[in-house]
Amino acid sequence: MKLKNIVIVVKDIEKSKQFYHDLFGLETVLDNDGNMILTEGLVLQDEKIWQGFLGKDIIPKNHSCELYFEESDIEAFVQKLEERYPSVQYVNRLMTHSWGQKVIRFYDPDGNLIEVGTPMR
């Protein structure tokens, strides 16, 4: 068995597609009416579809998981984030852990937690 995709719930697929393209360079692989597969295995699913499957409310910023990306030039990434999405909500701005890794954490437009860190060698 193999993990194929990670699905996140979004209110506006086009807005989220643009966000993940602008910041991470993800491209659309398949657009299937409320389910959009992006490169790297990230799937955006329309909130209404997800609610229909579960019959429960969506809880943004639930802090139960995060999307983790690595970027060697993290300062350039932070500059791009601040220029393109100045109203992004941060969990923590760029910081350095005791083991030397630089990281930043913030929310996507739907409250999904994202961490970007320098590669761990």
C-alpha positions in Angstrom: 0.0 0.0 0.0 1.1 3.6 -0.7 -0.1 7.0 0.4 -1.3 8.6 -2.7 -2.7 12.1 -1.8 -3.3 14.5 1.1 -6.8 16.2 0.9 -7.5 19.6 2.4 -10.9 21.3 2.6 -11.3 24.7 1.0 -14.1 27.2 0.5 -12.9 28.5 -2.9 -10.9 26.1 -5.0 -9.8 28.7 -7.5 -8.5 31.0 -4.8 -6.7 28.1 -3.1 -5.3 26.9 -6.4 -3.8 30.3 -7.0 -2.4 30.5 -3.4 -0.6 27.1 -3.7 0.6 28.0 -7.2 1.9 31.4 -6.2 3.8 30.3 -3.1 4.8 26.7 -3.9 4.6 26.4 -7.7 2.0 23.6 -7.5 0.2 23.0 -10.8 -3.2 21.4 -11.5 -3.0 17.7 -12.5 -6.8 17.0 -12.5 -9.8 19.2 -12.0 -12.8 17.1 -11.2 -15.7 19.4 -10.2 -15.0 20.2 -6.6 -11.9 18.0 -6.3 -8.6 19.4 -7.7 -5.4 17.4 -7.6 -2.3 19.4 -7.6 1.3 18.4 -8.2 3.1 16.9 -5.1 -0.1 15.0 -4.2 -2.1 17.8 -2.7 -5.8 17.7 -3.3 -8.2 20.6 -2.8 -11.7 19.6 -2.0 -14.7 21.9 -2.0 -16.1 22.4 1.6 -19.6 21.5 0.5 -18.5 18.1 -0.8 -16.6 17.4 2.4 -19.5 18.4 4.6 -21.8 16.2 2.5 -19.6 13.2 3.1 -19.2 13.8 6.8 -22.4 15.5 7.8 -20.4 17.6 10.2 -19.1 21.2 10.3 -15.6 22.0 9.0 -13.4 23.4 11.8 -10.7 25.7 10.4 -7.5 26.2 12.4 -8.0 22.9 14.3 -4.3 22.5 14.7 -4.4 18.7 14.2 -2.1 18.6 11.2 0.0 20.8 8.9 1.4 20.8 5.4 5.2 20.8 5.5 7.3 22.2 2.8 11.1 22.6 2.6 12.9 25.6 1.0 16.6 26.2 1.1 16.2 30.0 0.4 13.7 30.6 3.1 14.3 34.3 3.3 13.3 34.7 -0.4 10.2 32.6 0.3 9.3 34.8 3.3 9.7 37.9 1.1 7.5 36.4 -1.6 4.8 35.4 1.0 4.8 39.0 2.4 4.6 40.6 -1.0 1.9 38.3 -2.5 -0.2 37.7 0.7 0.4 40.6 3.1 -2.6 39.7 5.2 -1.6 36.1 5.8 -2.1 35.0 9.4 1.1 33.7 11.1 1.5 31.2 13.8 5.1 32.2 14.0 7.2 34.4 11.8 10.6 33.2 10.6 12.5 31.6 13.6 15.4 29.3 14.1 15.0 26.1 16.2 17.8 25.1 18.6 19.0 22.5 16.1 19.5 25.2 13.5 16.5 24.8 11.2 14.7 28.0 10.1 10.9 27.7 9.9 7.8 29.8 9.4 4.3 28.7 10.1 1.1 30.3 8.8 -2.4 29.5 7.7 -3.7 29.2 4.1 -6.9 31.1 3.2 -9.0 28.3 4.8 -7.1 27.9 8.0 -5.0 24.9 7.0 -1.7 25.1 8.8 1.5 25.3 6.7 5.1 25.1 7.8 8.0 25.9 5.6 11.4 25.0 6.8 15.0 24.8 5.6 16.0 21.3 4.6 17.2 19.1 7.5 20.5 17.6 6.6 
